[in-house]
Amino acid sequence: MYAISLGDDGAELRPLEPWHAEEFLAHLDRGREFINQYVPFGSKATDVAGARALLQSFADRRAADTGCLHGLWLDDKLVGGVLFPHFDAQHGTCEMGVWLEPAAAGRGLVTRGARALIDWAFDERGMHRVEWQASPANEPSVNVARRLGMTREGVLRESFPHRGVRHDMEVWSVLAPEWREARARAARI
């Protein structure tokens, strides 16, 4: 398949597919508590069959053009990912999400992977809006939205029940013209 280099540190963005189930499960097991602090991503994937089912659900979304899932590999080890849980090509809108195991945090992997997929969404797929939702308590996620140049649009108050608590969710987004202008400015520097 393909791999997109994310820099000189051995980081790559690759499709994360059902045949990666064992590797995906091992990754989730290494970071499950950290990954699931604010969202239940992968929480039902507790064995190889569950991991494969989750990956298959995203393979089905990719085939239907309604979502996709990519992994972040560092030195050939799966350490996180970037996904479009919702992708609406007809209306030009999509939502992006990310996750990372703790050993890989602080290296800019999520930001670099997200940039690559946002470029693809705007340049290749003609999207107009990429949205990002995060609990305000999830400072690393909010900081990535800021680094990506997204605008905080508001807060969905107590909209997301997780682990017995109703969490606020901040809504961030970037529009295609804003993304292109920011990319052009960075290229001029």
Secondary structure, DSSP 8 states (H G I E B T S, - for coil): ---EE-STTSEEEEE--GGGHHHHHHHHHHHHHHHTTT--TTTT--SHHHHHHHHHHHHHHHHHTS-EEEEEEETTEEEEEEEEEEEETTTTEEEEEEEE-GGGTTSSHHHHHHHHHHHHHHHTT--SEEEEEE-TT-HHHHHHHHHTT-EEEEEEEEEEEETTEEEEEEEEEEEHHHHHHHHHHHHH-
